[in-house]
Structure formats: C-alpha cells, structure tokens
Amino acid sequence: MDVKIEESWKEQLKDEFGKDYFEKLTGFVREEYHTKKIFPPAKLIFNAFDHTPFDKVKVVILGQDPYHNDGQAHGLSFSVPDGIPAPPSLVNIFKEINRDLGIPVARSGNLTRWADQGVLLLNATLTVEAHKAGSHQKKGWESFTDAAIHKLAENRGNLVFILWGSYAQKKAAFIDPSKHLILRSVHPSPLSAHNGFFGNNHFSEANKYLASKGIAPIEW
C-alpha cells in the first residue's frame, strides 16, 4: 500500500502498512471521508510526520484526538492554523511558556514553527468526525502512532517525551528513561491545568536536557 507520508517515516513504519489493522483502518478512514465531514483535511492527516522527519525529532508532545470543530485541526497536536483562536488547552500551554521562560504569549496558535524545529506534535488518533470527539478512537490509529513512538524510543537517543494527562502517560511504559527524558504532568485542559500543569517547567526542562546533550534547544 502506498501511504503518502514523509520518506524517513515511511521507511521506519513500513512494516505497519501491510498489517491487517492498517488495511482495515485505511478502508474505514477512506469511507468516512467520502460520506461524512472529517478533520483534518485528508492531505494533512500525516502533517506531524511530514514536518518532523524521523532523524530530526528532538521532542515528542503527545495529544489524544484532533480538534473536532471547523477549521481547527491541521494534523499537529494542540495546534490550530493561523487566524483560528487558540483553544483553551493551547491558551494554557502558552501561559505556562510565558511563566516558565518569560516568552510573550504567542499571537498565533499555529505550532508549525515547533514542528519544523523537531517537535513531533503527535495525536494518538489522527482523524475525527466533525463535532464528535473521540469518534475515530479504537479504529487502529493508536496501533500506528504507538508504533511510531516505539521506533523513536528504540532507534533514537536523547529525546524528550512530554506526556500530559493520564492517557499520554501510559506511553511511558515503552520508553527507556535511561535513554530519554520523560516529562509528565496533568493535562493543560482548564479542568486540570491548575492541579500541576502550571508550574511544571516542561519547556525549560526540555531545553536544559537538549543543551546538556549538545542538541540545539527549541525556540518555544
């Protein structure tokens, strides 16, 4: 099966494309796009991979689901295109960056600038039906994105995995903490941000770790 995904990721994930679950997933997703309103636009499903090739990854920020309202999802976790108001979790992310690093709150919620520096903004599920949160969960995407995390954890070193919320933190089970830095806290959602997201210092901690390994830090 020919999957339109960045070449280094295509090589790393080639074994997945022939598996039964991926065949079923592809059929399901194709049918959904033909019959319903699905986000993100089909050409942006693999946007996170396309902006952040395998060997360029420095930091992984895991989300769960794409945004499900009009115009928000563009294939990067937590990010929205220019001109779209930042959703509440992203507002809180920018507040913590401001508190942690003194960087002014960004005017745009478009995080492509992070992705192009090596921040893999990966959702566990890569598609969603409009206005139906979680509608494409447990259809196979999680197996695919878990495979991507496995490949990074095994074949790269000195990465920073940022895991916000209990769902993302489960992924720590297959990341070796002697090879990588794992940063955990509650989710930046307004429901939980005041219980440990604000003040987690993840952005400065990530940069400190990268610098200690001789890797250029991220301009958050």
Disulfide bonds with the S-S distance in Angstrom:
none
